[in-house]
Amino acid sequence: MLPRTTGERRARDRERQALFAAVGHELRTPLTSIRGYIETLLDGEELDAQTTHRFLETARREALRLGRLVEGMLDFSMLDLTRVPEDANCDVAEHIRATVDAALPLARERGVTMRAQMPASAPARIDGDACTHALLNVVENAVKHGREGGRIVIECVQEDAEVVVTIDDDGPGIAEHERDAIFGMGVRSSAAVRRGHGIGLAVVKAIVTRAGGDVRVDRSTLGGARFSLRFPKA
């Protein structure tokens, strides 16, 4: 049996490694989006002024989000369920639009079509950056592990006390016996076809739970996976 001090040290090392992996995962997401838009602009494609401005604005928004992530790294862990930002609220519809823009370069690379349906406004009790993190992690998972040339449909509805976002894809889906475990740190679906560390969905679970909401995955009517994220209404 390991001495207590050795066991505690190893436990702390595992926690530290998990935190660094989670932080690295979250920093990589906006960096990928920024690089994708800049590369598109540098490739010399014939883009109209409005599209060019939208691409630059999205890259700028992701750069600002990246800066806020870096600033908060020392005192705020994406996996810390004990800390709830005071008076946190945002318009989920606005962050769905930002998510689609941020995921567009990767979606184009894989030939994936994204469609979003939402109300004009959907206020919820969740921090804006955290909302984007959660949505973008699920959407990018669908793009990466779904069918090349496939479809993703994002829908947002307002129920009595919740804002509900569903993200459907037509990929391989997630086996029923894996649907609870998939949100654990380091767990990957057996259907995953690309490399990964099993961090993104653990972060999604942490964010949604911290906001007082819920996330689950079922089979989609498109044939793949349907992720449902529920946030308390503001």
C-alpha positions as CSV (number, residue, x, y, z in Angstrom):
1,M,0.0,0.0,0.0
2,L,1.3,3.4,-0.9
3,P,2.3,5.8,1.9
4,R,-0.4,8.5,2.4
5,T,1.9,11.3,1.3
6,T,2.8,9.5,-1.9
7,G,-0.8,8.8,-2.7
8,E,-1.8,12.4,-2.1
9,R,1.0,13.6,-4.2
10,R,0.0,11.4,-7.1
11,A,-3.6,12.5,-6.7
12,R,-2.5,16.1,-6.9
13,D,-0.4,15.4,-10.0
14,R,-3.4,13.8,-11.7
15,E,-5.6,16.8,-10.9
16,R,-2.9,19.2,-12.1
17,Q,-2.6,17.2,-15.4
18,A,-6.3,17.2,-15.9
19,L,-6.5,20.9,-15.3
20,F,-3.7,21.7,-17.7
21,A,-5.3,19.4,-20.3
22,A,-8.7,21.2,-19.9
23,V,-7.1,24.6,-20.1
24,G,-5.1,23.7,-23.2
25,H,-8.2,22.3,-24.8
26,E,-10.1,25.5,-24.2
27,L,-7.3,27.7,-25.4
28,R,-6.9,25.7,-28.6
29,T,-10.6,26.2,-29.6
30,P,-10.5,30.0,-30.2
31,L,-7.0,29.7,-31.7
32,T,-8.3,27.2,-34.3
33,S,-11.1,29.6,-35.2
34,I,-8.8,32.6,-35.5
35,R,-6.3,30.7,-37.6
36,G,-9.0,29.4,-39.9
37,Y,-10.5,32.9,-40.7
38,I,-7.0,34.5,-41.2
39,E,-5.9,31.6,-43.5
40,T,-9.1,32.1,-45.5
41,L,-8.5,35.8,-45.9
42,L,-4.8,35.2,-46.9
43,D,-5.7,32.5,-49.4
44,G,-6.8,35.3,-51.8
45,E,-10.4,34.1,-52.2
46,E,-12.7,36.6,-53.8
47,L,-14.7,37.8,-50.8
48,D,-17.0,40.8,-50.7
49,A,-16.4,43.6,-48.2
50,Q,-19.3,42.5,-46.0
51,T,-18.0,38.9,-45.7
52,T,-14.4,40.1,-45.1
53,H,-15.6,42.3,-42.3
54,R,-17.6,39.5,-40.8
55,F,-14.6,37.2,-40.9
56,L,-12.4,39.8,-39.3
57,E,-15.0,40.6,-36.6
58,T,-15.3,36.9,-35.7
59,A,-11.5,36.5,-35.5
60,R,-11.4,39.6,-33.3
61,R,-14.2,38.3,-31.0
62,E,-12.4,35.0,-30.6
63,A,-9.1,36.8,-29.8
64,L,-10.9,38.8,-27.1
65,R,-12.4,35.6,-25.7
66,L,-9.0,33.9,-25.8
67,G,-7.6,36.9,-23.8
68,R,-10.3,36.5,-21.2
69,L,-9.6,32.8,-20.9
70,V,-5.9,33.5,-20.3
71,E,-6.6,36.2,-17.7
72,G,-8.9,33.8,-15.8
73,M,-6.7,30.8,-15.9
74,L,-5.0,31.4,-12.5
75,D,-8.2,31.8,-10.5
76,F,-11.0,30.0,-12.4
77,S,-11.0,26.4,-13.5
78,M,-13.4,25.3,-16.2
79,L,-13.9,22.1,-14.1
80,D,-14.6,23.9,-10.8
81,L,-18.2,23.3,-10.0
82,T,-18.1,25.2,-6.7
83,R,-17.7,28.7,-8.2
84,V,-20.8,30.4,-9.8
85,P,-20.3,33.8,-11.3
86,E,-22.6,36.4,-9.6
87,D,-25.4,37.8,-11.8
88,A,-24.2,35.7,-14.8
89,N,-26.6,35.9,-17.7
90,C,-26.5,36.1,-21.5
91,D,-28.5,35.9,-24.6
92,V,-28.1,32.2,-25.7
93,A,-29.4,33.1,-29.2
94,E,-26.5,35.6,-29.6
95,H,-24.0,33.0,-28.5
96,I,-25.4,30.3,-30.9
97,R,-24.7,32.7,-33.7
98,A,-21.2,33.3,-32.4
99,T,-20.7,29.6,-32.1
100,V,-21.6,29.0,-35.7
101,D,-19.3,31.7,-36.9
102,A,-16.4,30.3,-34.8
103,A,-16.9,26.7,-36.0
104,L,-17.3,27.7,-39.7
105,P,-13.7,27.2,-40.8
106,L,-13.5,23.7,-39.5
107,A,-17.0,22.9,-40.9
108,R,-15.9,24.1,-44.3
109,E,-12.7,22.0,-44.1
110,R,-14.9,18.9,-43.7
111,G,-17.7,20.0,-46.0
112,V,-20.2,20.1,-43.1
113,T,-23.3,22.2,-43.4
114,M,-24.6,23.9,-40.3
115,R,-28.1,25.3,-39.8
116,A,-29.3,27.2,-36.8
117,Q,-32.9,28.0,-35.7
118,M,-33.5,30.2,-32.7
119,P,-35.7,33.0,-31.4
120,A,-34.6,36.6,-31.7
121,S,-33.6,36.5,-28.0
122,A,-33.2,33.7,-25.4
123,P,-31.9,35.1,-22.1
124,A,-30.5,32.5,-19.7
125,R,-28.6,32.5,-16.4
126,I,-25.2,31.5,-17.6
127,D,-22.0,33.5,-18.2
128,G,-21.6,34.5,-21.9
129,D,-18.1,33.1,-22.4
130,A,-19.1,29.9,-20.6
131,C,-22.1,29.5,-22.9
132,T,-20.0,29.8,-26.0
133,H,-17.4,27.3,-24.6
134,A,-20.2,24.7,-24.0
135,L,-21.9,25.2,-27.3
136,L,-18.7,25.3,-29.3
137,N,-17.3,22.2,-27.7
138,V,-20.4,20.2,-28.7
139,V,-20.6,21.7,-32.2
140,E,-16.9,21.1,-32.9
141,N,-17.2,17.5,-31.6
142,A,-20.1,17.0,-34.1
143,V,-18.0,18.5,-36.9
144,K,-14.9,16.5,-36.1
145,H,-16.5,13.1,-35.4
146,G,-19.6,13.4,-37.6
147,R,-19.9,12.4,-41.2
148,E,-17.7,14.3,-43.7
149,G,-20.0,16.3,-45.9
150,G,-22.7,15.9,-43.2
151,R,-25.2,18.1,-41.5
152,I,-25.5,19.8,-38.1
153,V,-28.8,21.4,-37.0
154,I,-28.8,23.7,-33.9
155,E,-32.2,24.6,-32.4
156,C,-33.0,26.8,-29.5
157,V,-36.4,26.9,-27.8
158,Q,-37.7,28.6,-24.6
159,E,-39.7,26.4,-22.2
160,D,-41.4,27.4,-18.9
161,A,-38.2,27.8,-16.8
162,E,-35.4,26.8,-19.2
163,V,-33.7,27.7,-22.5
164,V,-33.1,24.4,-24.4
165,V,-30.5,24.1,-27.1
166,T,-30.4,20.9,-29.2
167,I,-27.4,20.1,-31.5
168,D,-28.1,17.2,-34.0
169,D,-25.7,15.6,-36.4
170,D,-25.9,12.7,-38.9
171,G,-22.7,11.0,-37.8
172,P,-22.2,7.6,-36.2
173,G,-23.9,8.6,-32.9
174,I,-23.1,7.5,-29.4
175,A,-24.0,4.0,-28.2
176,E,-26.7,3.9,-25.5
177,H,-24.5,2.3,-22.9
178,E,-21.9,5.1,-23.4
179,R,-24.3,8.1,-23.1
180,D,-23.7,8.8,-19.4
181,A,-20.0,8.0,-19.3
182,I,-19.2,10.2,-22.3
183,F,-19.2,13.3,-20.0
184,G,-16.5,11.9,-17.8
185,M,-12.9,13.3,-18.0
186,G,-10.8,11.3,-20.4
187,V,-13.7,9.3,-21.8
188,R,-14.2,9.1,-25.6
189,S,-16.9,7.4,-27.6
190,S,-16.0,4.1,-29.2
191,A,-17.4,5.7,-32.5
192,A,-14.9,8.6,-32.4
193,V,-12.9,8.5,-35.6
194,R,-10.4,11.4,-34.9
195,R,-7.8,11.9,-32.2
196,G,-8.9,13.5,-29.0
197,H,-8.4,13.5,-25.2
198,G,-11.9,13.1,-24.0
199,I,-11.9,16.6,-22.4
200,G,-14.4,18.7,-24.3
201,L,-17.6,17.0,-23.1
202,A,-16.4,16.9,-19.5
203,V,-16.0,20.7,-19.7
204,V,-19.5,21.0,-21.2
205,K,-20.9,19.0,-18.3
206,A,-19.0,21.2,-15.8
207,I,-20.2,24.5,-17.4
208,V,-23.8,23.5,-17.7
209,T,-24.0,22.0,-14.2
210,R,-22.4,25.0,-12.6
211,A,-25.1,27.2,-14.3
212,G,-27.8,25.0,-12.7
213,G,-28.7,23.3,-15.9
214,D,-28.4,19.9,-17.5
215,V,-26.9,18.2,-20.5
216,R,-27.7,14.8,-22.1
217,V,-27.2,13.0,-25.3
218,D,-29.7,10.8,-27.2
219,R,-30.1,9.5,-30.7
220,S,-30.9,12.2,-33.3
221,T,-33.6,12.1,-35.9
222,L,-30.8,12.8,-38.4
223,G,-29.3,9.4,-37.4
224,G,-26.4,10.6,-35.3
225,A,-26.2,12.2,-31.9
226,R,-28.5,14.8,-30.3
227,F,-27.0,16.8,-27.5
228,S,-29.5,18.7,-25.4
229,L,-28.3,21.6,-23.2
230,R,-30.7,23.1,-20.7
231,F,-30.0,26.5,-19.0
232,P,-32.2,28.2,-16.4
233,K,-34.1,31.1,-17.9
234,A,-32.9,34.6,-16.8
